Structures are given as C-alpha cells and as structure tokens.
Amino acid sequence: MTARAAMAVVTVVVVAAGCAVGPNYRRPELPAPATYRDEGPDAASIADLPWFEVFRDEELRRLVDEALTGNRDLLAAAERVEQARALAAVQRGELFPQVGYDAETHHEKDALFGVPASRTGVSTTSVYMLNAAWELDVWGRIRRASEAAKAGLLANDAVRRGIVLSLVTGVAQAWFELRELDLELAITRRTVESFRATRDLFGRQFRGGVTSRLDVLRADAALSQAAASVPDLERRIAVKENELSVLLGRPAGAIERGSSPDRIVPAPGVPAGIPSQLLERRPDLLEAEHRLHAETARIGESFADFFPRIGLTAVAGDASSDLENVLNGSGFWSLGANAGGPILSFGRTWYGWRAAEARARAATRDYEQTVLEALRDVSNALVARGKLAEVRVEQQRAVEALTEALRIARIRYVGGLATYLEVLDAQQQLFPAELDLARTERDQLIAVVALYRALGGGWKQAPEAPTVPLPLRP
C-alpha cells in the first residue's frame, strides 16, 4: 500500500507539473491603423537600416562609435541588464533541488556539580550530514515567478536598447545642430565681409564728396549689427560641442570637424513602413510589453499562494562521539515529504492576488498609452519631414532671388542709378534668408532623426533576446 501511495503521489505531481495556475500572457488587441498619417503603405522602412546607412557621414559614424563605447548611461544600462540576468537565474534556480551540507564538532568537559560524568570528564561529539530540499512546483508558482523574472530581464534589455537608440539619434542630432551652427557662422562672417565692403565703398565715396556721412554711419551700424552675431554663434558652438562631448563620454572640449560647413548634407527620403512593425521594433514598446508580461505572470504566482506548497526533503550523515572514529560512527538518513498552506490569513493572500491583477491591468493601460504615443511620434515626424521639404523649396528660391537682387543693387549703386538704401536693404534681407535656409535644412535632418527614433530604427537585425543561464553552480 505504501508503494502504491507513493506511486500515486508521483503521478499526480508529474501531471500537475505540466500546468500552472493564472492567466497565460497574450498581447492586448490594439486598434492600430493600416498606414501612418499622410504616408502610403510600404513594407520598407527607414528603421530597417542600420544607423550608419541612414546618414552616410563618416565623421558622424566615428562619433557614434565613440559614444557607443564610452557613454556612461549606456554602460550603466548594460550592467543593469546583467543584474537582471543574474536575478532571473536566481529565480529559476528554485525549480531545482537545493543541496547543502552541515558539520558540527563539539569538544567539551562533561561534568555535573563538579563531578565528571565520564571517566575522563571530556567528551567529543561530531556530526556531518548532507541535506536536500525540493519544492515540487505543483501549481506553477515558481514557474510563474521565473517567467516574471525573465520578462523583467527582457524589459531591462529593451531599456538598454532604448538608450542605444536615444544615444545614436542624440549624437546625430547634436552633430547636425553643430554643423548648422558652423554654417551660420560661415554665413555671418561672409555677410560681415559684405557689409564691410559696402561700408568701405561708402567711405570712399564720402571722402570723394559723392555721398553724405549719413550713408557711412548707416553702413557702419549695419556692419556692427552683423558682427555682433559672430561671438554669440561662437558661444553657442562651444556649448553644443560640450553637449556632444558628454554624449561621447569625454570631458567637455572641442569636436573635430574635417569637412567644410558650406552646405549641410541633404536629408534622405525613405519610407516609414507600416504601424504594426512598431510593436516588434521600438524599444519602449517592447519594454512596456515585457513589463505587462511580468505582471501577468505574477498573477499566477500570487494565486498559487492559495494552494499548499509540497516538498521533499532528504538528510544523510554520520555521527560519532570520538573525533578519531568519525568514519566508524553511526550513520543516519531520512526521507520525508511536507505540505503546508494557508488556512486563515485575514485577507493577505486574497488581496495579494487582487493587487497583482490590478497591477496587470495598469500595465495594460500603460502599454496601450505607449503605443498611442509611439504612433503620434511617427506621425509628427512624418508631417515635419514633408512640410519642411516644402518650406526649404520656397526658402531656396528666396535666397536665390535676394542674391541676384543684391548683385543688381550694387551695379546700380556704382552706376549712380540707385541709393545706398537699395544695397543695404538687399543685404539685410539676404542675411536672415540664408540663415533661415540653413536652419530649415538642419530641421529636415533632425526630422529624419526623429522619425528614425520614433520608429525604433536599427533593430530588425538585432540579436535575439538574451537567455537566462541555468544555475549550474551553487
């Protein structure tokens, strides 16, 4: 009867071990649109490209490589992933038997009221044993806890990937802003030289009695106003270089630039893809989903607390009353089973389970909100990219027209057919128009960077999710 009962217990345990209480995770159904706003359906996406293929800029590539190896936030995120990996392995270790040892030796004087209880009055007792304990995961409590820990690991890895994406796009944006400031400085210095030439021309004509001193004063004022922008731009360039230095993981300092700032690299035109790709690629969506998965698993973990925990124990060892005869001592062993569960917990178990359900529902809403915000970010970036292209076309026309107007005004002034006001007016209109064009070209690049970031770019070719190592070592 004992053998039959043991066999029955083993059979029940094996059958029950195949299932775990609590809900299995399923991704929530979300009303995602078939296409993005103002964007036709296209399976290809800019986010499929590695970052260095989006902007073919060798200087930017060098900076991003440096940031990926030196940025402190990214290094810290990688360590947090390793921490989560280790904790997931700790949790998984509870699925397996835990084996330990214990050893005790006592050497003491044995006396009662000063009278030795033995012939020598000194006794030695030694005990050495191995013990093993195994909680049978009948209800899946440990498996659900391990599932939650692995989901937490994946969430931390998604955070790391998000930091990588933010770092790459942050360096790219700071680089494009820096290059635009370089271009503004070049435009400003060129404009200063143009105003200086006009001031010198007025000065020569004033000395020759052709014009009045008023022309010279107004030309000199226009020159000073343009020249005042130079030190301010140099300050802004230094601030941007310091910002980029921190992203690279180096002390604040100058950033080397090899190419000429005469023109900003044009923004590439690439498709955005389809909205459903976001769920598989964007790091913050993956993080929110893994957090939801973890909270779903914890529902089963807390629900398993309603049921008894069943375990097996084993002890084997040796005891001796003489240290010299340990191997000849009396051996002992024992096998046992135990079960324990709640009877009256005054709501602790019940409300723990209800709290786990509420956390899962909250995580669901967080995930849904993150998806909506992701779709918004992509739409904003697409609209910005399209509209800025239209703005740039018109600004380019304005710059070309004003450049020609300045050339004609100078010819007319030298020929005595126009006043100084035509020349100054043309110069003063051309200067801000050139700056506006440079800023729009910068904003076009930043819009592509924002689109790449919003789409979770570069992760289609990402390595598979990290695995949880088995705890093979004690």
C-alpha positions as CSV (number, residue, x, y, z in Angstrom):
1,M,0.0,0.0,0.0
2,T,2.9,2.3,0.8
3,A,4.5,1.8,-2.7
4,R,1.1,2.3,-4.4
5,A,0.5,5.5,-2.5
6,A,4.0,6.8,-3.3
7,M,3.4,6.0,-7.0
8,A,0.1,7.8,-6.9
9,V,1.6,10.9,-5.4
10,V,4.4,10.9,-8.0
11,T,1.8,10.5,-10.8
12,V,-0.2,13.4,-9.5
13,V,2.9,15.6,-9.2
14,V,4.0,14.8,-12.8
15,V,0.6,15.5,-14.3
16,A,0.1,18.7,-12.3
17,A,3.6,20.0,-13.2
18,G,2.6,20.4,-16.8
19,C,0.3,23.3,-16.0
20,A,0.5,26.5,-13.9
21,V,-2.3,28.5,-12.4
22,G,-3.0,32.0,-13.5
23,P,-3.5,33.6,-17.0
24,N,-1.1,33.0,-19.8
25,Y,0.2,36.2,-21.4
26,R,-1.3,37.5,-24.6
27,R,-0.6,40.8,-26.3
28,P,-3.5,43.1,-26.0
29,E,-5.6,43.8,-29.1
30,L,-4.9,47.4,-30.2
31,P,-6.7,49.4,-32.9
32,A,-3.6,50.2,-35.0
33,P,-4.1,51.9,-38.3
34,A,-3.0,50.2,-41.5
35,T,-0.8,53.1,-42.5
36,Y,0.6,56.3,-41.0
37,R,-0.9,59.7,-41.5
38,D,0.0,61.2,-44.9
39,E,2.0,58.1,-45.7
40,G,1.1,55.3,-48.2
41,P,1.5,51.6,-47.4
42,D,5.1,50.4,-47.8
43,A,6.7,47.4,-46.3
44,A,10.1,49.0,-46.5
45,S,11.1,51.3,-43.7
46,I,14.0,53.6,-42.7
47,A,14.0,51.8,-39.4
48,D,15.2,48.6,-41.2
49,L,18.5,50.3,-41.9
50,P,21.5,50.4,-39.5
51,W,22.1,54.0,-38.4
52,F,25.3,54.4,-40.4
53,E,23.4,53.7,-43.6
54,V,20.8,56.4,-43.0
55,F,23.3,59.3,-43.0
56,R,26.4,58.4,-44.9
57,D,28.6,60.7,-42.9
58,E,32.0,59.3,-41.9
59,E,32.6,61.9,-39.2
60,L,29.2,61.2,-37.6
61,R,29.9,57.5,-37.8
62,R,33.2,58.0,-35.9
63,L,31.4,60.0,-33.2
64,V,28.6,57.4,-32.8
65,D,31.1,54.6,-32.5
66,E,32.9,56.5,-29.8
67,A,29.6,57.2,-27.9
68,L,28.6,53.5,-28.0
69,T,31.8,52.5,-26.2
70,G,32.2,55.5,-23.9
71,N,28.8,56.8,-22.9
72,R,28.3,56.3,-19.1
73,D,24.5,55.9,-19.2
74,L,24.8,53.1,-21.8
75,L,27.5,51.3,-19.7
76,A,25.3,51.6,-16.6
77,A,22.3,50.2,-18.6
78,A,24.4,47.2,-19.7
79,E,25.3,46.5,-16.1
80,R,21.6,46.6,-15.1
81,V,20.8,44.0,-17.8
82,E,23.5,41.8,-16.3
83,Q,22.0,42.3,-12.8
84,A,18.5,41.4,-14.2
85,R,20.0,38.3,-15.9
86,A,21.6,37.1,-12.6
87,L,18.3,37.7,-10.7
88,A,16.4,35.7,-13.3
89,A,18.8,32.9,-12.9
90,V,18.4,33.0,-9.1
91,Q,14.6,32.8,-9.5
92,R,14.9,29.9,-12.0
93,G,17.2,28.1,-9.5
94,E,14.2,27.5,-7.3
95,L,12.8,25.0,-9.8
96,F,15.6,22.5,-8.9
97,P,16.5,20.7,-5.7
98,Q,18.6,22.6,-3.2
99,V,21.5,20.6,-1.8
100,G,23.5,21.7,1.2
101,Y,25.8,20.4,4.0
102,D,26.2,20.8,7.7
103,A,29.1,19.8,10.0
104,E,29.4,20.2,13.8
105,T,32.1,19.1,16.2
106,H,31.8,19.7,20.0
107,H,34.7,19.1,22.4
108,E,33.6,19.8,25.9
109,K,34.1,19.0,29.5
110,D,31.2,16.8,30.8
111,A,30.5,17.4,34.5
112,L,27.6,17.7,36.8
113,F,28.0,19.7,40.0
114,G,31.8,19.5,39.6
115,V,31.7,15.7,39.4
116,P,32.8,14.2,36.0
117,A,30.0,12.3,34.3
118,S,32.5,10.1,32.4
119,R,35.8,8.6,33.2
120,T,37.8,11.3,31.6
121,G,35.4,14.1,32.1
122,V,35.9,15.3,28.5
123,S,33.6,14.3,25.5
124,T,33.7,14.8,21.8
125,T,30.7,14.8,19.5
126,S,30.9,15.1,15.7
127,V,28.0,15.3,13.2
128,Y,28.4,15.5,9.4
129,M,25.5,15.4,7.0
130,L,24.2,16.3,3.6
131,N,20.7,17.6,3.2
132,A,18.4,18.2,0.2
133,A,15.1,20.0,-0.2
134,W,12.9,20.3,-3.2
135,E,9.7,22.2,-3.5
136,L,7.5,20.5,-6.1
137,D,6.1,23.2,-8.3
138,V,2.7,21.5,-8.5
139,W,0.7,24.7,-9.0
140,G,3.3,26.6,-11.1
141,R,4.2,29.2,-8.5
142,I,7.9,29.0,-9.1
143,R,7.5,28.8,-12.9
144,R,5.3,31.9,-12.9
145,A,7.9,33.7,-10.8
146,S,10.6,32.6,-13.2
147,E,8.5,33.8,-16.1
148,A,8.1,37.2,-14.5
149,A,11.8,37.4,-13.8
150,K,12.7,36.6,-17.4
151,A,10.2,39.2,-18.6
152,G,11.9,41.7,-16.3
153,L,15.2,40.8,-17.9
154,L,13.9,41.4,-21.4
155,A,12.4,44.7,-20.2
156,N,15.8,45.8,-18.9
157,D,17.4,44.8,-22.2
158,A,14.7,46.8,-24.0
159,V,15.7,49.8,-21.8
160,R,19.3,49.3,-22.8
161,R,18.3,49.2,-26.5
162,G,16.3,52.3,-26.0
163,I,19.3,54.1,-24.5
164,V,21.4,52.9,-27.5
165,L,18.8,54.3,-29.9
166,S,18.5,57.6,-27.9
167,L,22.3,57.8,-27.8
168,V,22.7,57.3,-31.6
169,T,20.0,59.7,-32.5
170,G,21.1,62.2,-29.8
171,V,24.6,62.2,-31.2
172,A,23.3,62.6,-34.7
173,Q,21.0,65.5,-33.8
174,A,23.7,67.3,-31.8
175,W,26.1,66.8,-34.7
176,F,23.7,68.3,-37.3
177,E,23.0,71.2,-34.9
178,L,26.7,71.8,-34.5
179,R,27.3,71.7,-38.3
180,E,24.4,74.1,-38.8
181,L,25.9,76.5,-36.3
182,D,29.2,76.2,-38.2
183,L,27.3,77.1,-41.4
184,E,25.6,80.0,-39.6
185,L,29.0,81.3,-38.5
186,A,30.3,81.0,-42.1
187,I,27.3,82.8,-43.4
188,T,27.6,85.5,-40.8
189,R,31.3,86.0,-41.4
190,R,30.7,86.2,-45.2
191,T,27.9,88.7,-44.5
192,V,30.1,90.8,-42.2
193,E,32.7,91.0,-45.1
194,S,29.9,92.0,-47.4
195,F,28.8,94.8,-45.1
196,R,32.4,95.8,-44.6
197,A,32.9,96.1,-48.3
198,T,29.8,98.3,-48.6
199,R,30.9,100.4,-45.6
200,D,34.3,100.9,-47.3
201,L,32.7,101.8,-50.6
202,F,30.5,104.4,-48.9
203,G,33.5,105.7,-47.1
204,R,35.5,106.2,-50.3
205,Q,32.5,108.0,-51.9
206,F,32.1,110.2,-48.8
207,R,35.7,111.2,-48.9
208,G,35.3,111.9,-52.6
209,G,32.3,114.1,-51.9
210,V,29.9,111.9,-53.8
211,T,27.7,110.9,-50.8
212,S,27.0,112.1,-47.3
213,R,28.3,110.9,-44.0
214,L,24.9,109.5,-43.2
215,D,25.4,106.7,-45.7
216,V,28.7,105.8,-44.0
217,L,27.1,105.8,-40.5
218,R,24.2,103.6,-41.5
219,A,26.5,101.2,-43.3
220,D,28.8,101.1,-40.3
221,A,25.8,100.3,-38.0
222,A,24.7,97.5,-40.3
223,L,28.2,96.1,-40.2
224,S,28.3,96.2,-36.3
225,Q,24.9,94.5,-36.0
226,A,26.1,91.6,-38.2
227,A,29.5,91.4,-36.5
228,A,27.8,91.1,-33.1
229,S,26.3,87.8,-34.1
230,V,29.8,86.2,-34.5
231,P,30.8,85.9,-30.8
232,D,27.3,84.8,-29.9
233,L,27.5,82.0,-32.5
234,E,30.9,81.0,-31.2
235,R,29.4,80.7,-27.7
236,R,26.6,78.5,-29.0
237,I,29.1,76.3,-30.9
238,A,31.2,75.8,-27.7
239,V,28.0,74.9,-25.7
240,K,27.0,72.4,-28.4
241,E,30.5,70.9,-28.5
242,N,30.4,70.4,-24.7
243,E,26.9,68.7,-25.0
244,L,28.3,66.4,-27.7
245,S,31.4,65.6,-25.6
246,V,29.3,64.4,-22.7
247,L,27.3,62.1,-25.1
248,L,30.6,60.7,-26.3
249,G,31.8,60.0,-22.7
250,R,34.7,62.5,-22.8
251,P,35.4,65.8,-20.9
252,A,33.9,68.9,-22.4
253,G,36.1,70.2,-25.3
254,A,36.3,70.9,-29.0
255,I,34.9,68.5,-31.5
256,E,37.0,67.9,-34.6
257,R,35.4,68.6,-38.0
258,G,37.0,67.8,-41.3
259,S,34.6,68.8,-44.0
260,S,33.7,72.3,-45.0
261,P,30.5,73.8,-43.4
262,D,29.4,75.4,-46.7
263,R,26.5,73.1,-47.0
264,I,24.6,70.6,-44.8
265,V,24.2,67.0,-46.1
266,P,20.7,66.7,-47.6
267,A,18.2,64.6,-45.7
268,P,17.5,61.2,-47.2
269,G,14.0,60.4,-48.4
270,V,13.0,56.9,-47.2
271,P,9.6,55.3,-46.3
272,A,8.3,54.9,-42.8
273,G,6.9,51.3,-43.2
274,I,3.6,50.1,-41.6
275,P,2.4,50.7,-38.0
276,S,2.4,47.1,-37.0
277,Q,6.2,47.0,-37.3
278,L,6.4,49.4,-34.3
279,L,5.3,46.7,-31.9
280,E,8.3,44.5,-32.8
281,R,10.9,47.1,-33.1
282,R,10.5,50.2,-30.8
283,P,12.4,49.6,-27.5
284,D,9.9,51.5,-25.2
285,L,7.0,49.4,-26.6
286,L,9.0,46.2,-26.1
287,E,9.8,47.3,-22.5
288,A,6.1,48.1,-21.8
289,E,5.1,44.8,-23.2
290,H,7.6,42.8,-21.2
291,R,6.5,44.7,-18.0
292,L,3.0,43.7,-18.8
293,H,4.1,40.1,-19.3
294,A,5.8,40.1,-16.0
295,E,2.8,41.5,-14.1
296,T,0.6,38.9,-15.9
297,A,2.9,36.1,-14.6
298,R,2.8,37.5,-11.1
299,I,-1.0,36.9,-11.1
300,G,-0.4,33.2,-11.3
301,E,2.4,33.4,-8.7
302,S,0.1,35.1,-6.2
303,F,-2.8,32.9,-7.0
304,A,-0.7,29.8,-6.2
305,D,-0.4,31.0,-2.6
306,F,-4.0,29.7,-2.1
307,F,-2.7,26.2,-2.5
308,P,-0.4,24.1,-0.3
309,R,3.3,24.1,-1.0
310,I,4.5,20.5,-1.4
311,G,8.1,19.5,-0.9
312,L,10.5,16.6,-0.5
313,T,13.4,16.5,2.0
314,A,16.4,14.1,2.4
315,V,19.1,14.0,5.0
316,A,22.1,11.7,5.3
317,G,25.1,11.8,7.5
318,D,27.3,10.4,10.2
319,A,27.7,11.0,13.9
320,S,30.5,10.0,16.3
321,S,31.3,10.5,19.9
322,D,35.1,10.4,19.2
323,L,36.8,12.6,16.7
324,E,39.3,9.8,15.8
325,N,36.5,7.4,14.9
326,V,34.3,9.6,12.7
327,L,34.3,7.1,9.8
328,N,33.3,4.3,12.2
329,G,30.5,6.3,13.7
330,S,26.8,5.7,13.4
331,G,25.4,6.7,10.0
332,F,21.8,8.0,9.7
333,W,19.4,9.1,6.9
334,S,15.9,10.2,6.5
335,L,13.4,10.9,3.6
336,G,10.4,13.0,4.1
337,A,7.6,14.9,2.4
338,N,5.9,18.0,3.6
339,A,3.0,20.2,2.7
340,G,1.8,23.5,4.1
341,G,-0.7,26.1,3.0
342,P,-2.8,28.9,4.4
343,I,-6.0,28.4,6.4
344,L,-6.7,31.8,7.8
345,S,-4.6,34.8,6.6
346,F,-7.1,37.6,7.2
347,G,-7.2,38.6,3.6
348,R,-3.5,38.7,3.0
349,T,-3.5,36.0,0.3
350,W,-6.7,37.2,-1.2
351,Y,-5.8,40.9,-1.5
352,G,-2.3,40.0,-2.7
353,W,-3.9,38.2,-5.6
354,R,-6.3,41.1,-6.3
355,A,-3.4,43.6,-6.2
356,A,-1.5,41.5,-8.7
357,E,-4.5,41.6,-11.0
358,A,-4.8,45.4,-10.6
359,R,-1.0,45.8,-11.4
360,A,-1.5,43.8,-14.6
361,R,-4.5,45.9,-15.7
362,A,-2.5,49.1,-15.0
363,A,0.4,47.7,-17.0
364,T,-2.0,47.0,-19.9
365,R,-3.2,50.6,-19.9
366,D,0.5,51.8,-19.8
367,Y,1.3,49.6,-22.8
368,E,-1.7,50.9,-24.7
369,Q,-0.8,54.5,-23.9
370,T,2.8,53.9,-25.0
371,V,1.6,52.5,-28.4
372,L,-0.6,55.6,-28.9
373,E,2.3,57.9,-28.1
374,A,4.6,56.0,-30.5
375,L,2.1,56.4,-33.3
376,R,1.8,60.1,-32.5
377,D,5.6,60.5,-32.6
378,V,5.9,58.8,-36.0
379,S,3.0,60.9,-37.4
380,N,4.6,64.2,-36.1
381,A,8.0,63.3,-37.6
382,L,6.4,62.4,-41.0
383,V,4.4,65.6,-41.1
384,A,7.5,67.6,-40.2
385,R,9.6,65.9,-42.8
386,G,7.0,66.6,-45.6
387,K,6.3,70.2,-44.6
388,L,9.9,71.2,-44.1
389,A,10.7,70.0,-47.6
390,E,8.1,72.4,-48.9
391,V,9.5,75.2,-46.7
392,R,13.0,74.6,-48.0
393,V,12.0,74.8,-51.6
394,E,10.5,78.3,-51.1
395,Q,13.4,79.5,-48.9
396,Q,15.9,78.3,-51.6
397,R,14.0,80.4,-54.1
398,A,14.1,83.4,-51.8
399,V,17.8,83.1,-51.3
400,E,18.5,82.9,-55.0
401,A,16.3,85.9,-55.7
402,L,17.8,88.0,-52.9
403,T,21.3,87.1,-54.0
404,E,20.5,88.3,-57.5
405,A,18.8,91.4,-56.1
406,L,22.0,92.3,-54.2
407,R,24.2,91.9,-57.2
408,I,21.9,94.2,-59.3
409,A,21.7,96.8,-56.5
410,R,25.5,97.0,-56.3
411,I,25.7,97.5,-60.0
412,R,23.0,100.2,-60.0
413,Y,24.6,101.9,-57.0
414,V,28.0,102.1,-58.6
415,G,26.5,103.3,-61.8
416,G,24.6,106.1,-59.9
417,L,21.2,104.6,-60.6
418,A,20.3,103.7,-57.0
419,T,20.8,104.9,-53.5
420,Y,22.6,103.2,-50.7
421,L,19.2,102.1,-49.3
422,E,18.8,99.6,-52.1
423,V,22.2,98.0,-51.3
424,L,21.7,97.9,-47.6
425,D,18.1,96.6,-47.9
426,A,19.2,93.8,-50.2
427,Q,22.0,92.8,-47.8
428,Q,19.8,92.9,-44.8
429,Q,17.1,90.7,-46.4
430,L,19.7,88.2,-47.8
431,F,21.4,87.6,-44.4
432,P,18.4,86.3,-42.5
433,A,17.1,84.4,-45.5
434,E,20.4,82.5,-45.7
435,L,20.2,81.7,-42.0
436,D,16.6,80.5,-42.3
437,L,17.6,78.2,-45.2
438,A,20.4,76.7,-43.1
439,R,18.1,76.2,-40.2
440,T,15.4,74.6,-42.3
441,E,18.0,72.1,-43.8
442,R,19.1,71.3,-40.2
443,D,15.4,70.8,-39.2
444,Q,15.0,68.4,-42.2
445,L,17.8,66.3,-40.9
446,I,16.5,66.4,-37.3
447,A,13.1,65.4,-38.6
448,V,14.6,62.3,-40.2
449,V,16.5,61.6,-36.9
450,A,13.2,62.0,-35.0
451,L,11.5,59.6,-37.5
452,Y,14.3,57.0,-37.1
453,R,14.0,57.3,-33.3
454,A,10.2,57.2,-33.4
455,L,10.2,54.0,-35.5
456,G,12.8,52.3,-33.2
457,G,15.3,52.2,-36.0
458,G,18.1,49.7,-36.4
459,W,16.5,46.8,-34.5
460,K,15.3,44.5,-37.3
461,Q,18.7,42.9,-37.4
462,A,19.1,43.0,-33.6
463,P,20.3,39.8,-31.9
464,E,17.8,37.5,-30.2
465,A,16.6,38.2,-26.7
466,P,19.1,37.2,-24.0
467,T,18.6,33.8,-22.5
468,V,18.6,33.0,-18.8
469,P,21.5,30.8,-17.8
470,L,20.8,27.7,-15.8
471,P,22.1,27.9,-12.2
472,L,24.7,25.1,-12.6
473,R,26.8,26.4,-9.8
474,P,25.7,26.6,-6.1
